[in-house]
């Protein structure tokens, strides 16, 4: 059906509804990488001590103490959640979707959609949020804003350790807190998560038929079942639907829906910016 930004622009304009599926590639296109200078500028001492190679794999390091663990994680959250500006690709995407019936499903946890001004009612963060803590057990299903705690841990750490008094503890059971990120079955799906899940389900139910555009942006192979495979199946089942994939290196569609797919290879930010220029002409 097409391989160019112009082809994608045609499908966006023709769609009755648009379901956006956004992965890590969208934030990468905004410059929010987990390696390179963003990594070395903020974690040089930890690179020397632990041999870290990037922020993502460093998150799995078996720190010996909670003071060391939270020294890393408070910096990581601060850099990627609280001190990042609004990414231009997110702003451009919102402007492309203005006035349209749309919903966003994302595995990203950096809060960029909300920073860019996307309405909360049109977002479902399936994998959590860097900005929330939860009980690590968990003993209850409430999450807690962590900005104040994160800023204190990042600001008061010395020699890659936070003060023991700052180790976050569950206010109910006293056990350690954890960041609200999906990694195993301890992930807390709180009231806000359940409400967003319900809104997402309602959007899908409303648009089972008709000219629906399933717009996938920067989705890789870590959790393809959440967005990619889901979108393929829905386009396959709805013969009026169109699948679109924008990805730097992995823009493709299965043969079963290839005749109703637009796969655009290249930098997502540049492609969205170019499409916005086309729209404004």
PyMOL commands that set and color helices and strands:
alter all, ss='L'
color gray80, all
select helices_A, chain A and resi 5-14+24-29+36-50+55-58+66-82+88-97+112-115+120-122+147-156+164-166+191-206+228-237+255-260+268-280
alter helices_A, ss='H'
color red, helices_A
select strands_A, chain A and resi 17-22+102-106+123-125+128-135+144-145+177-181+212-217+242-247+261-265
alter strands_A, ss='S'
color yellow, strands_A
deselect
rebuild
show_as cartoon
